[in-house]
Structure formats: C-alpha cells, structure tokens
Amino acid sequence: MNAMMLSDYDVFLFHEGNLQQAYQFMGAHVRRNPRGTYTEFCVWAPNARSVSLVGSFNEWKSSGFELERWNQEGLWVIQVNRDLTGETYKYEITSLSGERKLKADPYGFATEKRPQTASIVYDLGGFRWSDEEWLQKRSESTVYDQPLSIYEVHLGTWKKKKGKFLSYTELAEEMIPYVKEHGFTHIELLPITEHPFDRSWGYQSTGYYAPTSRYGEPHDLMAFINECHRHDIGVILDWVPGHFCKDAHGLYEFDGSFAYEYGEERDRENYTWGTANFDLGKGEVRSFLISNARFWMEVYHIDGFRIDAVANIIYWANQGEQSPNEGAIEFLKKLNQAVFEYDSSILMIAEDSTDWPQVTSPVHYGGLGFNYKWNMGWMNDVLDYMETPHHERKDVHSLMTFSLLYAFSENYVLPFSHDEVVHGKKSLLNKMPGDYWQKFAQYRLLLSYMMAHPGKKLLFMGSELAPFSEWKDLEELDWHLTGYEFHHKFNSYFKDLLHLYKGAEALYELDHRSDGFEWIDVNNANQQIFSFIRKGKNDESLVVICNFSPQVYHEYKIGVPRASFYEEIWNSDDEKYGGSHQVNPLPLSVHAEAYHGKDGYIKMTIPPYAAVYLKPGNERGV
C-alpha cells in the first residue's frame, strides 16, 4: 500500500468521523509511480474475518487476492500490480460466523447496469471542464436575493426514446434548452446514485459514489452538468444520507455485522420504506457521508443538495417526534459546516416536515446549518385550500394566511414536488375543483400566487404541461398535451410567468425578510380575495391581488401606496392563456384618499379565479 495515500492522520480522521475526502484512498484507485502502474483497493469491514478481491480480471476467484488488514478498526487494503481500469469487481467478505458475502464497493466510482451489480474500476480524471465562468459567478453572488426556480426531474421518465431511457448526453441536448426556455434557474435531480430498483426513484441506494449507469458513464454525467453550467443552469442533487436499501450486494450487514447501520432493530429498521437507517453517530459512517457530499461538489461540480427525509434523521426511527437523535443532529451540523467551509455558495436544502427550530440558522448560532428548508406546511395548507370547493373556502380562509405568520422564521423553498402528484394524489391540475375551464383557471391562479408568495420556488417536471394524469413513474411525461389548445396556452402562460418572476426584483430580493411583504387586505374571506404588496431593495414593489372565487368584480376598490397610477403587468385571466379576459388594459389612477390603511386607492376589474400583478408608476413613466 502506498503510505502517501493512506496516512496515519487520514486514517485517524476517517475513524473519528472528520475525514472529508475519504474517496481519495477508499475504494479503487489506479496509481502510477516510477516503478509502474498498480491498482489499489481499500475497504472498511470492521468485523470481517477475511476480505478478498474478486472480479473480471481473476475470473471471480479470490485465491491470491486476499486483502491485508491495515488496522484494528477494520481497514483492509490490497495492491494489484496492473491497471485494472474498466474491470468489474466486488469484495468477497467472510464474516466472523464464517458466512461469505459478495459486496459492491461502497466507494466505487462506477457500476454495472442493473440487474448486474458489480463495481467498475473507473478513472474519474480526464474530463475537461469549461464551467469556470459559472463557478466564478456562483462564488461571487448570494442566492438569498436572487430568483430561484427549481425544476425537479426524474431522469428516467422525463422523456424516453422508443421506450428506453435517454442518456446523459441526450438529456443534455434536450433538457437544458427546454429548462432554459421555461425560465428555471436550476434542475434538481431525483437521486442518481446507483440503485437497483427503478421504482425506488433512486431513494434506496447501493452506490453513493457511483452515478447510476442507467444513463451512461460518470464522464457523461460530468458533461451534462458542465453543459448546464455553460447555459446558466445550476444542478441540485436529491441526496439521501438517512437510510439505504437492504439488497444483498449493498451496505446492509456489510461484513456480517451492522457496520453502516444501527445495531438495535428499532433504530435500524425503517419499516415504512423497507430500508435500514445509517448509524449517524458512528465516525466511519460520518466520514463516508460527509466525504460523499464533498465528492459530488469537488468531482462533479454540483451546486447543491436537497437532503431527503430530515425528519427521519432528526428523530429516532419508530419513536415519532418525541425522541431527538442527538448523534444524527450532530451529524447534520458537521455536514453543513463541512459543505460551507468548502464552498459557501452551495445550496443545502432540508426536506423537513417538522417544526424543529432554526433549521436554516448557522450552527454557530445554534441552528442545524442548512441555508434552505422546504415549506411543507405552506404546501399542505395551500393544496387543502385549493381542493376545497369555492363556496366553502371562506370557512378555511386561514389556510392561506397562516404561512405569513412564520414565512420569515426560516429561509424557505415553496415546493410542489413529485410527492404531491403520485400514488393517487392526482395531478396539480386535477386537484382543482370545478369544470374544465375552472380547473385551468385555478391552476394558473395557484402558480401566480406561488410566484408572489415569499420563498424560492420548486416545481416537479410536467407541471408546465398541466397534465390531468398524475406522474406515471414508468412512463415519460404527457408530451402530446401541447397539441391541445388549453394545454398549449397553459404552457405559454407557465413560461411567461417564470420569466416574469426572474425579471421582477420585488418577487425575490427580500424573500426572507418581513419588510419584503405587506398585506393590503387579509380578511376578505367572503369574497375570497387576498391582496398584498411584494417589495424589492430599491423601492421596487408590486401589488398582488388573488381572487379564489369564480366571481368577476368591476370597480373593485383596493388600497395602495401613493403613486400616480398603477399598471397591470400580469393577469392570469388573459385570453391568450385561456382566460375570460377580464383585464385592466389602461393605467389605474390613484385616488388620494386613505383605504385599507394605505395612502390611496384604485378601482379595478378583478377577474374570476385569477391573479393580477400591478406595478406603480408616475406621470413621467418612471
């Protein structure tokens, strides 16, 4: 073993849980020195009796390829005196009880395509990145006062070719211009770490360091990310550091003992998902996962992570939200500190359904250290309200106002994710009550309201097509829908809305500050009209009126800050989007009389099931 690649200090940090680049010596690495080329392997199997290397290079026979136990804590190493690039391999592990297991490499950089399960010796070097401009721009800006609109994607079902997956190369050619055209700033990929079962959507992984081979090789994924960056699109990975699948070749009972998972059954078993929970208090597991985050940032230039199932990490499994898991909480803090020490511009987004405090506060201020959190409460409340028939909405008015009581307590992302449009929950369009026209009108209204509400935005793929069917996780999106008039008009609406959002500072600059939002009328439950003001940093402001009823109101009086006039810059009821065209085409004069607690008021037409954005102006048109 090359001592330079396995220093005593690195080994100490690895076992302590503080090594952030374990992938530099763990796994398989082709090394070169003046004496020649060799491939070295290093694996952690603390309770193994013996470990051997088997693969395509030795006819899967272990004799003569036994690993040496490096230390008492369970590191095993071997050098093979040739370049094994491209060869498949596994570890043959004999447990203390004498049972033999064939295990894929936890740190393997590539894998065979399912249903085959071996790791592949792969040289990650050699790819030529050309995203320096993007990385420089990212490092010089802060996301908090920038637009953030995320397109959540499952690569296997976005689009198919003759029933087969698109490759990373084909996805780069087709998805990137599509995402840019629609106005998104980022793509969020459902987990792409290697996983055996398609319908786990990647959430049950076996290869944390290997991008799934379903769509190509690691260099192909690098090329996809590079092209995203060259077209000003960020890439976020959906990442699962809480639990893993129990397939025989994976991490479960890796050396015959519970090396990566908790020893106690009630802590280990995730009965809902049929998976095993990582022991996040164990040093080697912490080094494995924190190094994995560093790996995706350093090797693949990833821009951020959406951390899956944070509630399952914060609290002990199978005990409800009663018993905090202090070791796991400490892990999250160490993870976030390590990420931001490496690059402070990375997005660390918690998918957290709990009311745990200070999720997005820095660790040194007592927080968990994320910089964003999904606003699951907002999502649930808004969808509950939208699914309520209009004549009953006055009784659930608070569902739409409650979020503003806590909107600035954390840095929020507003999510309409894959979880809301699968397993019988219906598509967003089909959640809307009423007839065909009313469903489309309310869906347009919902998205306009979302764009105007404080918080960054996330939408699952297909939302731009307004499908009636929920996500079919084995089929591609309903691309044929754009051939139908209302879907075509909705798609135009969607693109215009996202581009408007990106160009309107008032809709994003003060997302996380209370001075960026002000109610005009929060109490109009009977008419189901909500009106408020969004503000930017340089006196930029927009008045937003949302009507969640089917009624049209003419000469509707609404209080506004003083200006010469207000101009309608957005109306979701425009006929070009499929609306009834109850619009305000002329400037709306401001009357110098206090109303709704504001210095003046305007009179305007309020369209049915629609949102209107108004921009203030003066006589000089400035």
N, C-alpha and C positions, 0 to 999 in steps of 0.2 A: 504493500500500500504506500502511496506517495504521502509522506508525512506532511508536506505542504498543504495538501488538500484535506487533511484530517488532523488539524492542530489540536493540542490539548485544550486550548481555550475555546475553540469552536465546539468541541465535544462537551465541555463544561456548560457552555451556554445552551446547547441543544437539550441536555437533560434538565437544566434549570428552567427552561421554557422561555428563554430570552434570545434565541438564535433567530434572526430574521431572514437569513439566506441559506437555510438548510439544504436547499436544492442544489447548491454548488458542490456538495460532496455526497449527499444521499442519492440513491438511485443509480443509474448507469451513465458513465461518462467516458468518452474516448479521449485519452490523453496522449500527448506526444512529447518526447524528450530526446536528447542526443542518442540514447540507446535504442530508440524505436518507438513504435506505436503500441499502445495497450488499451484495454477497456477495463475500467474498474467498477465494481458494484459495492454498494453499501446499503444495508437494510437494518432496521431496528426490530428485533424479535426477542424481547427480554426473557421469555420463558421457554424458548426453544431448546431442545436437546441438541439438534444439529440443523444446519441450513446448507442446501446445495443449490447450485445454479443449473437449470436445465433449459434447453431451447433448441432452435432450429440448427444451431452451429454444432451441437453434440448429440443430435438425434434424440433429444429429450432424455438423455441418460445422465444420471448425476455423478457417476463414478469419475473421480479425478477433478471434480469441480465443486469440492466442498469449501464453504466459506470459513474463514477463521474468526473466532470470537475475539473482538477487539477489546472489550472491557466487560466488567461485571454487570453493567447496566443494560447490556444486550445489543450492542452494535456488532454487526457481522460484516466482514469485508472479503473481497477476492479480486485479484488481477488476472485477466486473461490476456496473454501476450499477442494480441492481434486486434485489428479494427473490426468491431462487430456491428458497425452501423448497418441498420436495416434488418438485423436479425431479430427474431422473436424470442422471448424468454419469460420464464417465471421462476419463482423461488420454491424449491421443494423443502418444506419445513416439517421436521419431526418434533412433535410436542413431547413434553415430559412423560406423558402417558404412552408414548410410542405411536400415536396416530400421525399419519402423513397427510399433508395438505399441499396443494399446488396453488400458489398465490401470485397474482399480478403484483407488480411493483407499486407500492403506494406513491412513490416519487417518479414513476415512469412518465416520460415526456410524450409518448405516443402509444397507441394501442391498435390491435387488430379491429377490423369492422365486425360489429356484432353479427352473428351469435358467437364468433370467436372471441377469446378473452385474454389473449397473451399481451404482454407489453412489448414494445418495439424499441430497440436502441436507436435513438434519433439525435442528430446534431442540430441543435436549435440555432447555431450560428449560421452566418452566411446570408441571411436575409438583409437586403439593403433598404432601410427605412428612408422615407423622404417627407416626414411629417414634422420637421423641425419648426416650421412656422406656426403650426397648430400648437405644439407643445410650449413654444415661447409665449404665444398669446394666452394660453391657458394659465401659465405661471404668473402672468402679469395682471390677471383680472380676478375678480371675485364673483362667484355665481350668485351671491345674495341679491345683488341689484341688477342682475341680468335676466332676460327671459329664459325660461327652462321649460321646454315642451318635449316630453319623452314619448317615444313610440315603442311600446312594449311588444316584443316579437318572439314567437316560437318559430325557429328557422325551418323546422321540418314541415310546417303546414302553412307558411306564408304563401308560397306558390310551389307548384310541382311541375315537372316536365314529363309527360307520358306516365304519370302516376308515381314518378320517382323524385327523390329529394333533389333540390338544386344544390350544386356545390358551392363552397365558399367563393369561388371565382365567379360563378354565375350570379350568386347573391350580390356580390359587389357590383356587377354590371347592371342589375335590375333594381335592387332595393335602394341603393344610395341615391340615384336621381329621383326616384319615387318619393323617398322620405324628404329630400330637399324641396321638391315641388310642393309637397303638402305642408311645409312650414315647420317641421320638427327640428329641434336643435340636437337631440340625442336619440340614439337607439339603445333600448335596454333589451338584452338577450336573455330569455329564459335559460336556465343553466345549460351550459355547453360543455361542462366537464363530462368525461366519459361515463356513460350509464348503460346498463344492459337492457332496460325495458323502455320502449318508446313512450308508453302511456304514463310513465312517471314524469314526463316532460323535462327530465333532467334533474329533478329534485331528489332522486335516490341514486347517488353517485358511487362509482368504484374507483375512478381515476381523477383525483383532484388536480393533478398536474398535466393531464392529457386532454386537450380539446377533443371532443368526440370526432371519431373518424367517419361518422355518417356523411359528412360533407367535404371531407378532404384531409389533407395533412396539416400539421402545425404551421408550416410556412404559408399555406393557403389562407389560414385564418389571419396571420400577420398581414398578408396583402389586403384582406378585407378591411381590417382596422386601419391600415395605412391609407387606403382609399377614402374611408370615412373621414379621416382627419384632413386629407387633402381637399375635401369638399365641405369642410367646416361642420362636420357631424361628429359629436362625441359618442363614445361607446361605453355603456354601463353593463357590468355582468351581474346577473342574478346569482347570488352565491349562498351556499348552504353549509355554514360551519356548525350547525347544531346537531345534525344526525346524518346517517348514511345507511345504504341498503345492506341487506344481510346475505347477498349472493356469495356462493362458496369461494369465489376467486378474489373477493374484495377484502375489506378491512376487518370484517366481523370475525371474532375469535382468531385473530391473525396467526398467532403462534400456538394456538390451542388454549390460550388464556384470553382474558378480556384486556388486551393491550391498549386499544384505542377507545374502548367504551367503558362505561361504569361497571363495576363488579356486581353491585346489587341489582337484582332484577327490576325492582320497581323504579329505580333510577335509569336503568339502561334501556328498557323496552318502551318504544313508542308505539303503543297498541293501535292508535288511530291510523298510522301510516305503515305499520309493519316494519319499522326501521329500528336502528339502535342509536342511542344518543352518545355523542362524543363525551368522554370524560374531560371536561374543560378545565379541571383543576390540575391535571397531570402535565408536567413540564414538557415531555416529548410531544404530547398532543398539541399543546400551545405552540411549540416551535413548528410543528407540521402545518398548522393552520395560518399562523401569522406569516410564516415564510411563503405560504401559498398566495396570500394576498400580495405580498411583495413581489412574488414571481409574476403574477398577472400584470402588475404595474410595470415592472422593470423589463420583462422579456416581451410582453405583448402590448405595452403602451396603453393599457386600459385606463379609462378616465374616472371610473368609479365603480362602486359595488352597491347593490341592493341586498341587504342582509336579510335572508329569509327567516321567518318564524322566530323573531326575537323574544316573543312571549315564552316560547318553549325553551329558551336559553335562560332568561331572567329567573324563571321559577322552576323548581324541581318538577320533573315529569310526574304525572299521575297524582299530583297533590293540589291541583288547582292553583289559583293565585293567592296562596296562603303562605307558602314557604319559599322565600327568595334563596336562590342558589348563589352563595357568595363567591364560590370559586369561578363560576361561569360569568358573573358580573365583573369580577376582576379581569377575566379573560377579555371581555368586550372593551374594557378600559385600556388594557395593554394593546389590543388590536388597533383601536383608533389612534392611540398615541403613536404607535409604530408607523401607521399609514401616514399620518400628518407630519411626522418627523421626516419621512422620506419625501413627501410632496404635499404641501398644504393645500394644493388646488384640487385634490381628489375629492370626489363625492362619496360620502359614506351615509347611505340611506337605510334607516331602520324600518323594516316592515313589522310594526309593533302595534298590537291591538289592545295593549294595557294602558293604564293611566299612570305608569311609572313616571316619576317626576324627572325633569332635567335630562331627558334622553339626548337632546341636541345642545346641551351645555358642555363646555370643555371639562376634561377630567380634573384639571386643577381648580375648577370652580365647583367641584362636587358632582359633575354630570357624568353620563356614560360616554360622552365624547363624540357621538355622531354629529354630522352637520345638517342632516335632514331626517325627517320621520314621516312616514305615510300617515295621512289624516284619515284613519279608518272610521272614526266617529262621524266626520263630515260625510264620508261616502255612504255610510249606512243610513244616516238621517235623511240625506237628500234623496236617495233612492226610495226610501219609505214614503217620503212626501210625494214624489213623482208618481208612485204606484197607487196613491190614494185618489179616488175619483174627485173631480174638481169641486163638486158640491159638498164634499166632506173635508176639504183642505183647510177650511177656516178652523176646524177643530184640532188640527195638528200643526198650526202655524209656527209653533216654537221649534219644530224640527228644522226649519230654515234659518232661524235666528240664533239658535244655541251655539253654533260653531264660532260666532263672533265674540262670545264670552271668553274663549280660550285660544283664538286664532293666532295670537302673538306670544303664547307661552312657550311654543316650540317653533322651529323652522320646519314648516310643513310642505309636503307634496300632496296634492289632491289626486287620488288615484281612482280611475275606473279601469281596473285591471282584468286579467284573464279570469280571476276567481269569481268575478261578478257575472260572467256570461257563459257559464258551463255548468254541467250537472243539473240541468233542469231549472236554472235560474232565469233563463230567457235572455235574449239579446237586449241591449240598452233600448233600442227602438221598440221592441215588443213589450218592454216593461211599461211603456207609456199607455195609459188608458185611452179609450175613445176609438173613433173610426180611423180609417187610413190616413186622411188628411191631418187629423188631430195628433196622431202618433208622430208623424214627421214634424209637425209644428212644435210639439212639446220636446222632441229630441233636439231640435235646433235651439229651443229656449234653454234646455238643460246645459248644453255646451257653451252657450253665450254666458249663462250665469256662472258656469265653472271658470271661464276665462277671466271674468271680472272679480271673482272672489279671491281674497288674499291667499297666496300659496302658489307654488310651482305646479306644473300640470303633467299628468301621465294618462295616456290612453292606450288601450290594447289594440293590436292590429285588427283591421276590419271595421273598427268604429267609424272610419272615414267612408265606408260603403253603405252604412245604415242597413245591415242585414236583418231580416226578420228571424232567421235561424240563429241559435246560439253557436258558439265556437264548436266546430266538429274537429276533434283533436287527431283525427287520422286523415283528414281531407284538407285540401287547400281552401283559401278564402273564396267567397262567392263573387269572383271577379266578373261574372256575367251580369251582375246587378247594374253596372254602369250603363248597360244598354236600355235600362228602363228610365222613363222621364224623371220620376221623383227621386230615384237614387242618384241619377246623374246630376240633377240640380243640387241635391244634398252634398254630393262630393265637391261641387264648386263652392258651396257655402262653407264647407269644412276648411278648404284651402284658404279661402278669403279670411275666415275667422282667425286661423292660426297666423297668417301673415299680418293681419291687423294687430293681433296680440304682440307679436315680435316688434312691431313698429310703434307701439303706444307705451311710452315710459311710465305713464300713470298706472298701467296694469301690472307692473312688475318691480319697479325700482324700490318701493317701500313695502314689499310683500310681508316683511317680518317686523314691521313697526306699526304701532297703533295709530300714528299720525298719518299713515297712508290710507286710512279708511274712515269714513264718516257716514253714519246713517242720515238719510233725509226723513223717511217715514218707515219705521219698523213695525208699526202697529196696525196696518191696514189688512187685518185678517179677513174681513168680509169680502172685500174686492180682490184679495189675494195678489196685491201689488206690493212689491218691495222696491224701494228706491234708496240709492246711496251714492256716495262720491268716492272715487279712487284718485289718489294723489301721487305725483312723482316728486322728484327732488327740486326741480327748478320751476315751481309754480305750475307744473303740468297737472291737469285734472280732467276727469271725465265724470259726467253724471250718468248713472246707470239705472234704468227702470225695467223691471221684470214683471210681467203680468202672467200669473199662473192660472188664469181663468179664461174661458172662451169668449168673454165679453169684449166688445170694442168700446172704448171711451173716447168721445170727442170733447175738445175744450177741457181736457183734464188739467187741473191746476196743481202745480208742484213747485215747492220752494227750492230756490237755487241761490248759490253765491252770486253776488253782483257781477255783472258783465254787460256789455252792450246787447249781446244776443247769444243764443246757443244754436249750434248747427248739428243736425243729425248726421253722424258719420257711420252708424251701423244700425240696421234694422233687420232682425231675423225673419220678419214677415214680408220682406221684399219678394215680389212676384218672380224674380229671376231665381230665387231659392225654393220656389214652390209655395210661397205665402199668399195671403189675400191682398197684399199691397196697401195696407193701412199705414202709410208712411207720412213723414213730415218733410216735404221737399224744400220748403222755404225756411230761412232763418227764423228762429223763435225769439221774439222780442222779450226783454226782461222788464217786468213791471216793478217800479221802485216802491214796493210795499212788502213788509215782512210777512213770511208764510213758512210754515214747517220749521220755524226757528232760523230761517235764512233771511238775508237782506232783501231778497226779491223773489219773484215767481214768474213762471211761464205758463202758457196754456198750450196743450199739445194733444195730438191723437195718440192714444195707447192702443196698439194692435192686440189681437187675441193671441194667447199662448205665445208670447213673443218678448224679446229683449231689445231695448233701444239704448244706444250709447250716444250721448250728447257732448259736444266739445264747446267750451266757451270761446267767444271772440269779441272783438271790439270794432268800432266803426272804421278803423284803419285796416281791418282784416288781419291784424297781427294775433 
